[in-house]
Amino acid sequence: MKAILLAGGSGTRLWPLSRKNYPKQFLKLNGDSSLLQQTVERLLHVLSPQDIIVMTNDNYLFHVKADLKGVYDNPLIILEPVSRNTAPAISLAVKYCVEKLGSSSDEVIFVSPSDHIIKPVERFTEYIRNAGEIAKEGYIVTFGIRPKRPETGYGYIKVRSEKLEVRNKRYDCYKAEKFTEKPDSKTAASYLEGGNYYWNSGMFAFTIGTILEELQKYAPEIYRNLGGNFEEVVSNFVNMPEISIDYAVAEKSNRVVTLPMDIYWDDIGSWDSIYEVLEKDEKGNVKAGDILNIDTKDTLIIGGRRFISTIGLEGLLIVETDDAILIAKRGEAQKVKDVVNELIKENRKLASEHTTTYRPWGSYTVLEEGNRYKIKRIVVNPLERLSLQVHHHRSEHWVVVKGVAKVKIGDKEIFIHENESAYVPKSTLHMLENPGKVPLEIIEVQNGEYVEEDDIVRIEDVYGRS
């Protein structure tokens, strides 16, 4: 069995904490591990590291590498050339398994999002093994969750009443009859009463042979684009239709079955879901950060660096970051996407960027900016370096706060230590490196007529960005 983890989503429903440049799968919402790390750790109970494939894109490559560095070495990562939704992404990964890993047509593929909470792990792994046995009989297995409330943020699967018998073993598994995507509240309530509807968890299991046959039958445009070798498929990936695996195959195929899972599952796709997941105090409040609440109940309060005090509140969602504050009624969290859409229309950075931006060498945080200047705190990880680069519209002044920096400016190479500084004139070739064993922290002051991030000409880069 191989596992394909989908880690390329831009998750905006948890704005302002999750944004396009640093989405939900990399957040640590329910402990010390990110959701991606938790997903991989669950699968390592069933599979070896070399059988786990992470699908992502260039924007998230270094986030994935940094996250999985603490879980296992040398993760297998496939980059989508462009975003084309789950059907093309899964198809590309299947092509990789066949051509690069030598997988046969009867090998089972387990597909999973990388940003869900699932427990207990032991029971979940048992469901994966059972799904593998069912998939070997030519079925496409979906994993269903019995609805606990009339949720409008999930898709639903309607199943038939008779159980499926596989290899003389009767699994609690049913033929799928109908898929419904995010119904209104009245319809969701009727599904809850009906008893034969399950939440669609977004996880699948199938053999390579089965999925290729169904792609050929129901998504011929995708199947045709899988011709040629893997490199040719990557080159032609832009020609793939933008469509989910649900729409492309699952809703059309008569080989789809649903395996209900009697476990805790949540895709935490909204702040309402976060409220349900996290531990509450005696008044029903979820609190994270420096919080003082008076006469407040049934409220989620997540703070960043600032102190937050609430008085006389009930049933609210409050999320604070360095540059934004979200305040909403509980039950209205699905509308956060409307906020993000408005920000996108207005071309505001708040939709996609945090004040802290992560790079393969570390991170930088914008502390202050205005007309013709920007001030950053830059953190360079041990033994990492920025690219050899030049800026034509700004100068830079670096002050070391912690650690030691190896600096190349023009044809000079020097070391600067704590409380020492260096100046980089406009249009001057330069590079910053951390040769030490502790993170290097510097304050960078930029001055010039243009101080945006695209005023960078990379000459050499160890991360392949030049």
C-alpha positions as CSV (number, residue, x, y, z in Angstrom):
1,M,0.0,0.0,0.0
2,K,1.0,3.6,-0.8
3,A,-0.4,6.7,0.8
4,I,-0.9,10.0,-1.0
5,L,-1.2,13.0,1.3
6,L,-2.7,16.1,-0.3
7,A,-0.8,19.1,1.2
8,G,-1.2,21.8,-1.5
9,G,-4.5,23.4,-0.3
10,S,-4.5,27.1,0.6
11,G,-7.1,26.8,3.4
12,T,-8.6,30.3,4.0
13,R,-11.6,29.3,6.2
14,L,-9.4,29.7,9.3
15,W,-8.3,33.2,8.4
16,P,-6.6,35.2,9.8
17,L,-4.5,32.4,11.3
18,S,-4.4,30.3,8.1
19,R,-3.6,32.2,4.9
20,K,-2.5,31.3,1.4
21,N,1.2,31.6,2.1
22,Y,0.9,29.6,5.4
23,P,-2.2,27.4,5.3
24,K,-4.0,25.2,7.8
25,Q,-1.9,22.0,7.3
26,F,1.1,23.7,8.9
27,L,-0.6,25.2,11.9
28,K,-0.3,23.7,15.4
29,L,-3.9,24.0,16.5
30,N,-4.4,21.2,19.0
31,G,-0.9,20.5,20.4
32,D,2.8,20.8,19.6
33,S,2.6,19.1,16.2
34,S,1.2,20.6,13.0
35,L,-1.8,18.9,11.3
36,L,0.6,17.6,8.6
37,Q,2.9,16.1,11.2
38,Q,-0.1,14.4,12.9
39,T,-1.3,13.0,9.6
40,V,2.1,11.5,8.8
41,E,2.5,10.1,12.3
42,R,-0.9,8.3,12.1
43,L,0.2,6.7,8.8
44,L,3.5,5.5,10.1
45,H,1.5,3.1,12.2
46,V,0.5,1.3,9.0
47,L,3.1,2.2,6.4
48,S,6.9,2.7,6.1
49,P,8.2,6.3,5.4
50,Q,9.1,5.3,1.8
51,D,5.4,4.4,1.1
52,I,4.1,7.9,2.0
53,I,4.0,10.5,-0.8
54,V,3.2,14.1,0.0
55,M,1.6,16.1,-2.8
56,T,2.2,19.9,-2.6
57,N,3.5,22.8,-4.7
58,D,6.6,25.1,-4.9
59,N,5.1,27.6,-2.4
60,Y,4.8,25.0,0.3
61,L,7.8,22.8,-0.4
62,F,10.0,24.1,2.3
63,H,7.2,24.2,4.8
64,V,6.7,20.5,4.2
65,K,10.4,19.7,4.5
66,A,10.7,21.7,7.7
67,D,7.6,20.1,9.2
68,L,8.6,16.5,8.4
69,K,12.2,17.0,9.4
70,G,11.1,16.2,13.0
71,V,9.1,13.1,12.0
72,Y,11.3,11.2,9.5
73,D,14.1,11.8,7.1
74,N,14.0,12.3,3.3
75,P,10.2,12.6,2.8
76,L,9.0,11.7,-0.7
77,I,7.5,14.9,-2.1
78,I,5.8,15.5,-5.5
79,L,5.3,19.1,-6.7
80,E,2.2,20.0,-8.7
81,P,3.4,22.4,-11.5
82,V,0.1,24.3,-11.2
83,S,-3.0,23.9,-9.0
84,R,-5.6,21.6,-10.7
85,N,-7.6,20.2,-7.8
86,T,-7.5,16.7,-6.4
87,A,-8.2,14.5,-9.5
88,P,-5.2,15.6,-11.5
89,A,-3.0,15.7,-8.3
90,I,-4.0,12.1,-7.4
91,S,-3.5,11.0,-11.0
92,L,0.0,12.5,-11.1
93,A,0.9,10.7,-7.9
94,V,-0.4,7.4,-9.3
95,K,1.7,7.9,-12.4
96,Y,4.7,8.4,-10.1
97,C,4.0,5.2,-8.2
98,V,3.8,3.2,-11.3
99,E,6.8,4.6,-13.1
100,K,9.2,5.6,-10.3
101,L,8.3,3.2,-7.5
102,G,7.5,0.2,-9.6
103,S,3.9,-0.2,-8.2
104,S,1.8,-2.8,-9.9
105,S,-1.9,-2.4,-11.0
106,D,-3.1,-4.3,-7.9
107,E,-1.3,-2.1,-5.3
108,V,-3.6,-0.2,-3.0
109,I,-3.4,3.6,-2.8
110,F,-4.8,5.4,0.2
111,V,-5.5,9.1,-0.3
112,S,-5.9,11.5,2.5
113,P,-6.0,15.3,3.2
114,S,-3.2,16.4,5.5
115,D,-5.2,18.8,7.8
116,H,-7.7,16.7,9.7
117,I,-7.9,15.6,13.3
118,I,-8.5,11.8,13.7
119,K,-8.4,9.7,16.9
120,P,-7.8,7.1,18.2
121,V,-5.0,6.2,15.9
122,E,-5.2,2.4,16.5
123,R,-8.8,2.2,15.3
124,F,-8.1,4.4,12.4
125,T,-5.3,2.2,11.2
126,E,-7.6,-0.8,11.4
127,Y,-10.1,1.0,9.1
128,I,-7.2,1.7,6.6
129,R,-6.3,-2.0,6.6
130,N,-9.9,-3.1,6.1
131,A,-10.3,-0.5,3.3
132,G,-7.2,-2.0,1.6
133,E,-8.9,-5.5,1.5
134,I,-12.1,-4.0,0.1
135,A,-10.2,-2.0,-2.5
136,K,-8.4,-5.2,-3.8
137,E,-11.8,-6.4,-5.0
138,G,-12.0,-3.5,-7.4
139,Y,-13.9,-1.0,-5.3
140,I,-13.2,2.6,-4.7
141,V,-13.6,3.0,-0.9
142,T,-14.7,6.3,0.6
143,F,-14.5,6.8,4.4
144,G,-17.8,8.0,5.9
145,I,-18.4,9.7,9.3
146,R,-21.8,9.4,10.9
147,P,-23.2,13.0,11.2
148,K,-23.4,14.4,14.8
149,R,-25.1,17.6,13.8
150,P,-26.7,19.2,10.7
151,E,-23.3,20.5,9.4
152,T,-23.5,22.6,6.2
153,G,-19.7,22.8,5.7
154,Y,-19.3,19.1,4.8
155,G,-20.2,17.0,1.8
156,Y,-22.5,14.0,2.4
157,I,-22.7,10.4,1.0
158,K,-26.0,8.6,0.8
159,V,-25.5,4.8,1.1
160,R,-27.7,1.7,0.4
161,S,-29.0,-0.4,3.3
162,E,-27.4,-3.8,2.5
163,K,-23.9,-4.5,3.7
164,L,-21.1,-5.4,1.3
165,E,-19.6,-8.9,1.5
166,V,-15.9,-9.1,0.5
167,R,-13.9,-12.4,0.4
168,N,-16.6,-14.1,2.6
169,K,-16.2,-11.4,5.2
170,R,-19.1,-9.1,5.9
171,Y,-17.7,-5.6,6.5
172,D,-19.7,-2.7,7.8
173,C,-19.5,-1.3,4.3
174,Y,-22.2,-0.1,1.9
175,K,-22.6,0.8,-1.8
176,A,-22.6,4.5,-2.2
177,E,-25.7,5.9,-3.9
178,K,-25.4,9.6,-4.0
179,F,-23.0,12.4,-3.2
180,T,-24.1,15.9,-2.0
181,E,-21.8,18.8,-1.6
182,K,-22.4,21.1,1.4
183,P,-26.2,21.2,1.7
184,D,-28.2,24.0,3.3
185,S,-29.2,23.6,7.0
186,K,-32.7,22.3,6.3
187,T,-31.3,19.6,4.0
188,A,-28.5,18.7,6.4
189,A,-31.1,18.3,9.2
190,S,-33.1,15.8,7.0
191,Y,-29.9,13.9,6.3
192,L,-29.2,13.6,10.0
193,E,-32.7,12.2,10.6
194,G,-32.5,9.9,7.6
195,G,-29.7,7.7,9.1
196,N,-28.3,6.5,5.8
197,Y,-26.1,9.6,5.1
198,Y,-22.5,10.1,6.2
199,W,-20.1,13.0,6.1
200,N,-17.6,12.6,3.3
201,S,-14.2,12.6,5.0
202,G,-12.3,13.2,1.7
203,M,-10.3,10.0,2.1
204,F,-10.2,7.2,-0.5
205,A,-8.7,3.8,-1.1
206,F,-8.4,2.0,-4.4
207,T,-6.0,0.0,-6.5
208,I,-4.0,1.6,-9.2
209,G,-5.8,-0.6,-11.8
210,T,-9.2,0.4,-10.6
211,I,-8.6,4.2,-10.5
212,L,-7.0,4.2,-14.0
213,E,-9.9,2.2,-15.4
214,E,-12.4,4.7,-13.9
215,L,-10.4,7.7,-15.0
216,Q,-10.4,6.3,-18.6
217,K,-14.1,5.9,-18.4
218,Y,-15.3,9.0,-16.6
219,A,-12.4,11.5,-16.9
220,P,-10.8,10.8,-20.3
221,E,-9.1,14.2,-20.6
222,I,-7.1,13.4,-17.4
223,Y,-6.4,9.8,-18.5
224,R,-5.1,11.0,-21.9
225,N,-2.8,13.4,-20.2
226,L,-1.2,10.5,-18.3
227,G,0.3,9.2,-21.5
228,G,4.1,9.4,-21.9
229,N,6.6,9.2,-19.1
230,F,6.3,11.0,-15.7
231,E,8.4,14.0,-16.8
232,E,6.1,14.5,-19.9
233,V,3.0,14.3,-17.6
234,V,4.5,17.0,-15.4
235,S,5.2,19.2,-18.5
236,N,1.7,18.8,-19.7
237,F,0.0,19.1,-16.3
238,V,-1.1,22.6,-17.1
239,N,-3.5,21.0,-19.7
240,M,-5.3,19.0,-17.0
241,P,-8.9,20.0,-16.2
242,E,-9.4,21.6,-12.8
243,I,-11.7,19.1,-11.1
244,S,-11.9,17.2,-7.8
245,I,-11.7,13.4,-7.6
246,D,-15.3,13.5,-6.3
247,Y,-16.7,15.2,-9.4
248,A,-14.4,13.4,-11.8
249,V,-14.9,9.8,-10.7
250,A,-16.6,9.2,-7.3
251,E,-20.0,10.7,-8.2
252,K,-20.1,8.8,-11.5
253,S,-18.6,5.4,-10.8
254,N,-20.7,2.4,-9.8
255,R,-17.7,0.9,-8.0
256,V,-17.8,3.3,-5.1
257,V,-18.5,2.0,-1.5
258,T,-18.5,3.7,1.8
259,L,-16.8,2.4,4.9
260,P,-18.3,4.1,8.0
261,M,-15.7,5.0,10.7
262,D,-16.8,5.0,14.3
263,I,-14.0,7.3,15.5
264,Y,-13.5,11.0,16.2
265,W,-13.0,12.9,13.0
266,D,-13.0,16.6,12.2
267,D,-11.6,18.5,9.2
268,I,-11.6,21.7,11.4
269,G,-12.6,23.7,8.4
270,S,-14.0,26.6,10.4
271,W,-13.5,28.4,13.7
272,D,-16.8,26.8,14.9
273,S,-15.0,23.4,14.4
274,I,-12.0,24.6,16.3
275,Y,-14.2,25.6,19.2
276,E,-15.7,22.1,19.3
277,V,-12.3,20.5,19.2
278,L,-10.3,22.4,21.8
279,E,-10.5,22.1,25.6
280,K,-12.8,24.5,27.3
281,D,-12.8,26.0,30.8
282,E,-15.7,25.8,33.3
283,K,-17.6,28.5,31.5
284,G,-17.3,26.9,28.1
285,N,-14.5,29.2,26.9
286,V,-11.6,28.2,24.7
287,K,-8.6,30.4,25.4
288,A,-5.1,30.6,23.9
289,G,-2.7,33.4,24.6
290,D,-2.6,36.1,27.3
291,I,-6.4,36.3,28.0
292,L,-8.4,37.8,30.9
293,N,-12.1,37.2,30.5
294,I,-14.8,38.5,32.9
295,D,-18.5,37.4,32.7
296,T,-17.7,35.7,29.3
297,K,-18.9,32.2,28.3
298,D,-19.1,29.8,25.4
299,T,-16.6,32.0,23.5
300,L,-13.4,31.1,21.6
301,I,-10.5,33.6,22.2
302,I,-7.2,33.0,20.4
303,G,-4.6,35.7,20.9
304,G,-1.2,36.4,19.4
305,R,1.3,38.8,21.1
306,R,-1.2,41.2,22.6
307,F,-3.1,40.9,25.9
308,I,-6.8,40.4,25.3
309,S,-9.6,41.1,27.8
310,T,-13.3,40.4,27.3
311,I,-16.3,41.5,29.4
312,G,-19.8,40.3,29.3
313,L,-19.5,38.3,26.0
314,E,-21.3,35.1,25.0
315,G,-21.1,32.8,22.0
316,L,-18.4,34.7,20.0
317,L,-15.3,33.8,18.0
318,I,-12.3,36.1,18.6
319,V,-9.0,35.5,16.7
320,E,-6.1,38.0,16.9
321,T,-2.9,38.1,14.9
322,D,-0.2,40.8,14.5
323,D,-2.1,42.5,11.7
324,A,-5.8,41.4,11.9
325,I,-8.6,40.6,14.4
326,L,-11.6,38.5,13.5
327,I,-14.8,38.8,15.6
328,A,-17.8,36.7,14.7
329,K,-20.8,34.9,16.2
330,R,-20.4,31.2,16.8
331,G,-22.3,29.5,14.0
332,E,-21.4,32.1,11.4
333,A,-17.8,31.0,10.9
334,Q,-18.4,29.6,7.3
335,K,-18.7,33.3,6.2
336,V,-15.0,33.9,6.9
337,K,-14.4,32.9,3.3
338,D,-16.5,36.0,2.3
339,V,-14.0,38.2,4.2
340,V,-11.1,36.6,2.4
341,N,-12.8,37.0,-1.0
342,E,-13.4,40.7,-0.3
343,L,-9.7,41.2,0.7
344,I,-8.7,39.5,-2.5
345,K,-11.0,41.8,-4.5
346,E,-9.3,44.7,-2.9
347,N,-5.9,43.2,-3.6
348,R,-4.9,43.4,0.0
349,K,-1.9,41.4,1.3
350,L,-4.0,40.4,4.4
351,A,-5.7,37.7,2.3
352,S,-2.5,35.8,1.6
353,E,0.4,37.0,3.8
354,H,1.3,37.1,7.4
355,T,3.6,39.6,8.9
356,T,6.0,36.6,9.3
357,T,7.0,35.0,6.1
358,Y,8.9,31.6,6.0
359,R,11.7,30.9,3.7
360,P,13.9,27.8,3.2
361,W,16.6,29.5,5.3
362,G,14.4,30.7,8.1
363,S,11.9,33.6,8.3
364,Y,11.4,37.3,8.4
365,T,8.8,39.4,10.2
366,V,7.8,42.9,9.0
367,L,7.9,45.1,12.2
368,E,7.1,48.4,10.5
369,E,6.8,49.9,7.0
370,G,5.9,53.2,5.4
371,N,6.8,55.4,2.5
372,R,10.3,54.5,1.3
373,Y,11.2,52.3,4.3
374,K,10.6,48.9,5.8
375,I,11.9,47.3,9.1
376,K,12.3,43.5,9.4
377,R,13.4,41.0,12.0
378,I,15.2,38.3,10.1
379,V,16.0,34.8,11.5
380,V,18.5,32.6,9.7
381,N,18.7,29.0,10.8
382,P,22.1,27.5,11.7
383,L,24.3,26.7,8.6
384,E,21.7,28.3,6.3
385,R,22.2,31.2,3.9
386,L,20.2,33.7,1.8
387,S,20.8,33.8,-1.9
388,L,23.6,35.8,-3.5
389,Q,21.5,38.8,-4.6
390,V,21.2,42.4,-5.6
391,H,18.5,45.1,-5.1
392,H,18.3,48.0,-7.5
393,H,15.8,50.2,-5.6
394,R,16.8,49.9,-1.9
395,S,19.7,49.9,0.4
396,E,19.8,47.7,3.6
397,H,21.3,48.2,7.0
398,W,21.8,45.0,9.1
399,V,22.2,45.0,12.9
400,V,23.0,41.6,14.6
401,V,20.8,41.0,17.6
402,K,21.8,37.4,18.3
403,G,24.4,35.0,16.8
404,V,27.1,35.7,14.2
405,A,26.6,36.6,10.6
406,K,29.0,35.9,7.7
407,V,28.4,38.7,5.2
408,K,29.5,39.2,1.6
409,I,29.1,42.8,0.3
410,G,30.6,43.4,-3.1
411,D,34.1,41.9,-3.0
412,K,34.4,42.0,0.8
413,E,33.6,39.1,3.2
414,I,33.3,39.9,6.9
415,F,31.8,38.5,10.1
416,I,29.5,40.6,12.2
417,H,28.6,39.8,15.8
418,E,26.0,40.9,18.3
419,N,25.5,44.7,18.4
420,E,27.6,45.1,15.2
421,S,26.2,46.2,11.8
422,A,26.8,46.2,8.1
423,Y,25.5,48.4,5.3
424,V,24.5,47.2,1.8
425,P,24.3,50.0,-0.8
426,K,21.8,49.8,-3.8
427,S,22.8,47.6,-6.7
428,T,25.5,45.9,-4.7
429,L,26.0,42.1,-4.8
430,H,25.5,40.7,-1.3
431,M,24.8,37.6,0.7
432,L,24.0,36.8,4.4
433,E,24.9,33.5,6.0
434,N,24.6,31.9,9.5
435,P,27.9,29.9,10.1
436,G,27.0,29.3,13.7
437,K,25.1,26.7,15.8
438,V,22.3,29.0,17.1
439,P,19.7,30.9,15.0
440,L,21.0,34.2,13.7
441,E,18.7,37.2,14.4
442,I,19.2,40.5,12.8
443,I,17.2,43.8,12.3
444,E,17.1,44.9,8.7
445,V,16.2,48.5,7.8
446,Q,15.4,49.0,4.1
447,N,15.4,52.5,2.5
448,G,14.6,53.4,-1.1
449,E,12.0,54.3,-3.6
450,Y,10.7,50.7,-3.8
451,V,10.9,48.2,-0.9
452,E,8.7,45.3,-2.1
453,E,9.9,41.7,-2.2
454,D,10.1,41.5,-5.9
455,D,13.1,43.8,-6.0
456,I,15.4,40.8,-5.7
457,V,17.7,39.6,-8.4
458,R,19.1,36.2,-7.3
459,I,22.5,35.3,-8.8
460,E,23.2,32.1,-6.9
461,D,20.9,30.2,-4.6
462,V,21.4,26.8,-2.8
463,Y,17.6,26.3,-2.8
464,G,17.3,26.5,-6.6
465,R,15.4,29.8,-6.7
466,S,17.8,31.8,-8.9
